[in-house]
Amino acid sequence: MKVSKKKLEDKLNRLIDVYTSKIHLKNFAIKYFSNKNLSEEKIISILNRDIPLEGVSEAELYYLTRIFTLAQSPATGEFVVSEHDRLNIKSEEYFTPLEIQTADEYKGEKRKRNVDSVFIPNVREVQPNCYFVILSYKELIDLYNDGWVKYDFATQREASLRLHKGKIIKSVKIYDDSMFSIRDTILVGDGKFTPNLLTLNIPDNGISDFRFERNGLKIMAGTKLSVIDGFHRILGTLRAYEQDQKIKGFWYISILNYTIEAAQEYIEREDKRNKISEKHLLTYKQDDSCVNITQKLNTNGNSKNNSMFSKIATNTLEISNGNKYTLFDVVVMALRHTFDDKSTKKKEILKPLDITLIAKYLVDGFNWIIGLLKQFENPKENNDISTHPHIFAFYIVILYDLYQYYQDKDDWENKLMNKISSIDFSLNNKIWSELGILDKNINKSSITKMKKHLLKERELVSVNEK
């Protein structure tokens, strides 16, 4: 573009304020988008401000300039937009000749769009009025571009008001730095962007029409999925996909069926939390030895040779509704006060070779632990503590305790098998409360108690042997 995207967006926003109610403009816009095989619903959503211009591609911005320039009344042939405004929105002042040629020649792939309804498969009903699904970038973008996912001013923290010629106009406050940061992180690829939870809402307003059937949600025309939490992440995904349509990734999606009031209460609760989850930020600390080890434990090899492959989550919902075992911060906390405990080490930081060796040892250790415990064959049906997310901190403490024997494979493996086999994992075992396994969070105190517990057990064994 010849000018910043923001400058054009500001001018187009003013034109939308003035002309969006003109039926001839909307009819022309629908026809224009249809000729490009673009979604009619999307252009209507743009003109109705259900989709802010920050959620529109540069090519679509060009099409908007053409719509405002060319729209006419079929009966009289008069332009819908004033001459002054048409001259002020000349596309050649904003776009290069190559961009104009590319946009003019563009014809989207004709595909069957969701007009009367859309079916989202592989949805789980978590509880009444609450559903969960995992959507790829493309699946989410298709829902957005086809107009099923919308921005709802009633249920967004970023909505703001402004006055235009005595009329109050609702507008969207988009934080560009946040949007572009998400875009750039997604574009890095290689699994470096950890997906987290986006929240949508089907308004419980007596009008919305949807059904949960065949493990999926069927949503009828006229019903929208309003974004409650995660709008910047959706925009960042859109911007990333524009630059590279080969990127692979997914989002966890929570779909609610709340009234506006209940949705606003949900947002208020969310707003009182940390603006950015510390647990989520933790996964990006590249200069942290414990984070590096955890990343390797979660990504090295594959599910056939690493029982912990892709089993470490950043959100408990990924555990209760997915196939994860434990939390990223639980593993990091356990490593922080065992393998990386600086009070017991002469060196200040773990070297790259240490990180690699420890990660390999943990993979081997968890392969034995998970292989020994039949409870991991169906963790969600398990009723003891062996598959609890926090028990993994205890497993790491055990493995740390046996690390000195690692080079002697037979001795190490036998000690580990004997230790795991001797544990009473039943819920009525008071030790789990004493060690902090059942607490809300695992912390340094919890790890210290676990280490002392193992030390005490060793001392008892030593006394008995004597």
C-alpha positions in Angstrom: 0.0 0.0 0.0 1.1 3.6 -0.7 -0.1 4.7 2.7 -0.5 3.0 6.1 -3.5 0.6 6.3 -4.7 2.6 9.4 -5.0 5.8 7.4 -7.3 4.1 4.9 -9.3 2.3 7.6 -10.0 5.7 9.3 -11.4 7.1 6.0 -13.5 4.0 5.3 -14.8 4.0 8.8 -16.2 7.5 8.3 -17.9 6.4 5.0 -19.4 3.4 6.8 -20.8 5.8 9.4 -22.4 8.0 6.8 -23.5 5.5 4.1 -24.0 2.1 5.7 -27.8 2.6 5.9 -28.1 3.1 2.2 -29.8 0.0 0.7 -28.3 0.5 -2.7 -24.8 0.5 -1.3 -25.4 -2.8 0.5 -27.0 -4.4 -2.6 -24.0 -3.3 -4.7 -21.6 -4.5 -2.1 -23.2 -7.9 -2.0 -23.1 -8.2 -5.8 -19.5 -7.1 -5.9 -18.4 -9.6 -3.3 -20.4 -12.4 -4.9 -18.6 -11.7 -8.2 -15.4 -12.3 -6.4 -16.7 -15.5 -4.9 -16.4 -13.9 -1.5 -18.9 -14.2 1.3 -22.0 -12.0 1.1 -22.4 -12.3 4.8 -18.9 -10.9 5.4 -19.5 -7.7 3.5 -22.7 -7.2 5.3 -20.9 -7.8 8.6 -18.3 -5.3 7.7 -20.9 -2.6 6.8 -22.8 -3.4 10.0 -19.6 -3.2 12.0 -19.9 -6.8 13.2 -16.4 -7.2 11.6 -14.0 -4.2 12.2 -11.8 -3.1 9.4 -8.8 -4.4 11.3 -10.3 -7.8 10.5 -10.3 -7.2 6.8 -7.6 -8.0 4.3 -5.8 -5.3 2.2 -7.5 -6.7 -0.9 -10.9 -6.4 0.8 -10.1 -2.8 1.7 -9.5 -2.2 -1.9 -12.8 -3.7 -2.8 -14.4 -1.4 -0.3 -12.9 1.6 -2.0 -14.4 0.4 -5.3 -17.8 -0.2 -3.7 -18.0 3.3 -2.3 -16.8 4.7 -5.6 -19.1 2.8 -7.9 -22.3 2.1 -6.0 -25.3 3.6 -7.9 -29.1 3.6 -7.6 -30.5 1.2 -10.3 -33.5 3.4 -10.8 -31.8 6.8 -11.3 -28.2 5.9 -12.0 -27.1 8.4 -9.3 -24.1 7.6 -7.2 -24.8 6.6 -3.6 -21.7 8.3 -2.3 -21.2 12.1 -2.8 -18.7 13.3 -5.4 -16.5 14.8 -2.7 -16.3 11.5 -0.8 -15.7 9.5 -4.0 -12.8 11.7 -4.9 -11.5 11.3 -1.4 -11.4 7.5 -1.6 -9.7 7.0 -5.0 -8.1 3.6 -4.8 -5.0 4.6 -6.8 -4.0 7.0 -4.0 -3.8 4.1 -1.5 -2.7 1.1 -3.6 0.1 0.4 -6.0 -0.7 -0.5 -9.6 0.4 -4.1 -9.0 -1.9 -4.4 -5.9 -4.8 -3.0 -7.9 -4.1 -5.3 -10.8 -3.8 -8.3 -8.5 -7.1 -7.4 -6.7 -9.0 -6.7 -9.9 -7.9 -10.1 -11.4 -8.7 -12.0 -8.2 -11.5 -14.6 -8.3 -11.9 -16.7 -5.2 -12.3 -20.4 -5.4 -15.9 -21.1 -5.7 -17.0 -23.4 -2.9 -20.2 -24.3 -1.2 -20.7 -21.7 1.5 -22.8 -22.2 4.6 -25.9 -20.2 3.8 -28.8 -21.9 5.7 -26.7 -23.5 8.4 -23.2 -24.5 9.4 -22.2 -27.7 11.1 -19.2 -27.7 13.4 -18.1 -31.4 13.9 -16.2 -33.0 16.8 -17.8 -30.8 19.5 -18.1 -32.0 23.1 -20.9 -30.9 25.4 -18.9 -30.1 28.6 -22.0 -29.2 30.5 -25.4 -27.6 29.8 -24.8 -24.4 27.7 -21.1 -25.1 27.4 -19.4 -26.8 24.5 -15.7 -27.4 23.5 -14.1 -28.0 20.1 -10.6 -27.8 18.6 -10.5 -25.8 15.3 -7.6 -25.5 12.9 -6.6 -22.0 11.8 -8.4 -22.5 8.4 -11.6 -23.9 10.0 -11.8 -20.8 12.3 -10.9 -18.4 9.4 -13.6 -20.0 7.2 -16.2 -19.5 10.0 -15.1 -15.9 10.4 -15.0 -15.1 6.6 -18.4 -16.8 6.1 -19.8 -14.5 8.7 -20.6 -17.0 11.4 -18.1 -15.6 13.9 -18.8 -11.9 14.7 -17.7 -9.1 17.0 -20.4 -8.2 19.5 -20.2 -4.8 21.1 -22.4 -6.0 24.0 -19.9 -8.7 25.0 -16.5 -7.2 24.2 -14.1 -5.5 26.6 -12.6 -3.5 23.7 -15.8 -1.8 22.5 -15.8 2.0 22.7 -18.1 4.9 21.7 -17.5 8.1 19.7 -19.6 11.0 18.6 -20.1 11.6 14.9 -22.3 14.6 13.9 -24.4 14.2 17.0 -24.7 10.5 16.6 -23.1 8.0 18.9 -21.1 5.5 16.9 -19.8 2.2 18.4 -16.3 1.4 17.3 -13.7 -1.2 18.0 -10.5 -0.5 19.8 -7.9 -2.8 18.3 -4.4 -3.0 19.8 -2.2 -3.3 16.7 0.9 -4.3 18.7 -1.0 -7.2 20.2 -2.5 -8.4 16.9 0.8 -8.2 15.0 2.7 -9.9 17.9 0.3 -12.8 17.6 0.6 -12.8 13.8 4.4 -12.8 13.9 4.6 -15.6 16.6 2.2 -17.8 14.5 4.3 -17.2 11.4 7.4 -18.5 13.1 5.8 -21.9 13.0 7.5 -25.1 14.2 5.0 -25.4 17.0 6.4 -22.3 18.8 2.9 -20.8 19.2 1.1 -22.6 22.0 -2.6 -22.6 21.4 -4.9 -21.5 24.2 -8.6 -21.0 24.8 -10.8 -18.7 22.7 -14.4 -18.1 23.9 -17.4 -17.6 21.7 -21.1 -17.2 22.7 -24.3 -18.1 21.0 -26.6 -15.5 22.6 -29.4 -17.0 24.7 -31.9 -14.4 23.5 -34.9 -16.5 22.4 -34.0 -16.0 18.7 -30.8 -18.0 18.4 -31.3 -21.3 16.6 -28.8 -24.1 17.1 -28.8 -27.8 18.0 -26.2 -30.2 19.4 -26.4 -33.4 17.3 -24.1 -36.2 16.2 -21.3 -34.8 18.4 -21.5 -31.5 16.6 -23.2 -28.1 16.7 -25.6 -27.2 13.9 -26.1 -23.4 13.8 -28.9 -22.0 11.7 -28.8 -18.8 9.6 -29.4 -15.7 11.7 -27.6 -17.1 14.6 -24.0 -15.9 15.2 -21.0 -16.9 17.3 -20.1 -13.8 19.2 -16.5 -13.4 20.3 -16.3 -13.0 24.1 -12.6 -13.5 24.6 -9.8 -13.8 22.0 -10.7 -11.3 19.3 -7.0 -10.1 18.9 -5.9 -13.8 18.6 -8.5 -14.3 15.8 -7.3 -11.2 14.0 -3.6 -12.3 14.5 -4.5 -15.6 12.9 -6.2 -13.9 10.0 -3.2 -11.7 9.4 -0.8 -14.7 9.6 -2.9 -16.8 7.2 -2.9 -13.9 4.7 0.8 -14.0 4.5 1.2 -17.8 4.6 -1.7 -20.1 3.8 0.5 -23.1 4.5 0.8 -22.4 8.2 -0.6 -25.2 10.5 -2.1 -24.7 13.9 -5.2 -24.8 15.9 -7.1 -23.1 18.7 -9.1 -24.5 21.6 -12.6 -23.1 21.4 -15.2 -22.8 24.2 -18.7 -22.1 22.9 -21.2 -20.9 25.4 -24.9 -20.3 25.2 -25.3 -17.4 27.7 -27.6 -14.5 27.9 -25.9 -11.1 27.3 -25.9 -10.5 31.1 -24.3 -13.8 31.8 -21.7 -13.2 29.1 -20.9 -9.8 30.5 -20.4 -11.4 34.0 -18.1 -13.9 32.4 -16.0 -11.1 30.8 -16.0 -9.2 34.1 -14.5 -12.3 35.9 -12.0 -12.7 33.1 -11.0 -9.0 33.3 -10.1 -9.3 37.0 -7.5 -11.9 36.1 -4.0 -11.2 34.8 -4.3 -9.6 31.4 -1.9 -12.2 30.0 -1.7 -15.5 31.7 1.7 -16.0 33.4 1.4 -19.7 32.7 0.9 -18.9 29.0 3.9 -16.5 29.0 6.0 -19.1 30.7 6.1 -21.3 27.6 7.9 -18.5 25.6 10.9 -18.1 28.0 13.7 -19.3 25.7 16.4 -18.4 28.2 15.0 -20.6 31.0 16.6 -24.0 31.4 13.5 -25.5 33.0 11.3 -24.3 30.2 13.7 -25.7 27.6 13.7 -29.1 29.3 9.9 -29.0 29.5 9.6 -28.1 25.8 11.9 -31.0 24.9 9.9 -33.4 27.1 6.7 -32.3 25.3 8.1 -32.3 21.8 11.0 -34.8 21.5 10.4 -37.8 19.3 6.8 -38.9 18.9 4.0 -40.6 20.7 5.5 -44.1 20.0 8.8 -43.4 21.7 7.9 -40.6 24.1 4.9 -41.2 26.5 4.9 -37.4 27.3 4.8 -36.3 23.7 2.3 -33.5 23.4 0.9 -34.3 26.8 1.8 -31.1 28.6 -0.9 -28.4 28.6 -1.1 -24.7 29.5 -4.7 -24.8 30.6 -6.7 -27.3 32.7 -9.4 -27.4 30.1 -6.9 -29.1 27.7 -6.6 -31.9 30.3 -10.3 -32.3 31.2 -11.5 -32.1 27.6 -8.5 -33.2 25.6 -5.8 -35.8 25.9 -3.2 -34.0 28.0 -1.7 -35.2 31.3 -0.3 -32.3 33.2 0.5 -28.6 33.2 3.5 -26.8 31.8 4.0 -24.8 35.0 3.7 -27.9 37.2 6.6 -29.5 35.3 8.7 -26.3 35.3 8.1 -25.8 39.0 9.3 -29.4 39.8 12.3 -29.0 37.6 13.1 -25.6 39.1 13.6 -27.2 42.6 15.2 -30.5 41.6 17.4 -30.7 38.5 17.9 -26.9 38.4 18.1 -26.2 42.1 21.0 -23.7 42.3 21.3 -24.2 46.0 22.6 -27.7 45.4 24.7 -27.0 42.3 28.1 -25.4 41.9 27.3 -24.1 38.5 24.9 -21.2 38.1 23.0 -22.5 35.0 22.4 -25.7 33.3 24.5 -26.1 30.1 22.8 -27.1 26.8 24.2 -30.6 27.2 22.8 -30.9 30.7 19.4 -29.8 29.3 19.5 -32.4 26.5 20.6 -35.2 28.9 18.0 -34.4 31.5 15.2 -34.2 28.9 16.3 -37.6 27.6 16.3 -39.1 31.1 12.8 -37.7 31.8 11.5 -39.2 28.6 13.0 -42.6 29.6 11.6 -42.2 33.1 8.1 -41.4 32.1 8.1 -44.1 29.5 8.6 -46.5 32.4 6.1 -44.8 34.8 3.3 -44.5 32.3 4.0 -48.0 30.9 3.9 -49.5 34.4 0.6 -47.8 35.5 -2.4 -49.3 33.8 -4.4 -46.2 34.9 -2.9 -44.3 32.0 -4.7 -46.6 29.6 -7.8 -44.5 30.3 -6.9 -41.6 32.6 -10.4 -40.0 32.4 -11.9 -43.1 34.0 -9.3 -43.4 36.7 -10.3 -42.8 40.3 -7.0 -42.7 42.1 -4.2 -40.0 42.2 -1.8 -41.7 39.7 -3.0 -39.6 36.7 -3.7 -36.3 38.6 -2.0 -33.3 36.9 0.0 -32.5 40.0 1.3 -36.0 40.6 3.7 -35.4 37.7 5.7 -33.1 40.0 6.1 -36.0 42.4 7.2 -38.3 39.5 9.9 -35.7 38.6 11.1 -35.6 42.2 11.3 -39.5 42.2 13.2 -39.4 38.9 15.5 -36.7 40.3 16.2 -38.9 43.3 17.2 -41.7 41.0 19.2 -39.7 38.5 22.5 -40.7 40.2 21.8 -44.3 39.2 20.9 -43.5 35.5 24.1 -44.7 34.0 23.6 -48.1 35.5 20.5 -49.0 33.5 19.5 -52.2 35.3 19.9 -50.7 38.8 18.0 -47.5 37.8 15.2 -49.3 36.1 14.7 -51.8 39.0 14.8 -49.0 41.6 12.2 -47.0 39.6 9.9 -50.0 39.1 10.1 -51.0 42.7 9.4 -47.4 43.8 6.3 -46.9 41.5 5.0 -50.4 42.4 5.2 -49.6 46.1 3.1 -46.4 46.0 -0.4 -46.3 47.3 -2.2 -44.0 44.8 -5.6 -44.3 46.5 -7.4 -41.0 47.2 -7.7 -41.8 50.9 -4.0 -41.9 51.3 -3.3 -38.9 53.5 0.1 -38.4 52.1 -1.2 -36.7 49.0 -2.7 -33.8 51.0 0.4 -33.6 53.1 2.6 -33.3 50.0 0.4 -30.6 48.5 -0.6 -32.8 45.5 -4.3 -31.9 46.1 -3.6 -28.1 46.6 -4.7 -25.6 44.0 -1.1 -25.0 42.8 2.2 -26.7 43.0 4.9 -24.5 44.5 8.4 -24.6 46.0 7.0 -25.7 49.4 5.2 -28.7 47.7 8.4 -29.8 46.0 10.4 -29.5 49.3 7.9 -31.7 51.1 8.1 -34.3 48.3 11.9 -34.4 48.5 11.8 -34.7 52.3 9.3 -37.5 52.1 11.5 -39.5 49.8 14.5 -38.8 52.0 12.6 -40.0 55.1 11.5 -43.2 53.2 15.1 -44.0 52.2 16.2 -43.5 55.8 13.5 -45.9 57.0 14.5 -48.5 54.5 18.1 -48.1 55.5 17.3 -48.7 59.2 15.1 -51.7 58.4 17.9 -53.3 56.3 20.3 -52.9 59.2 
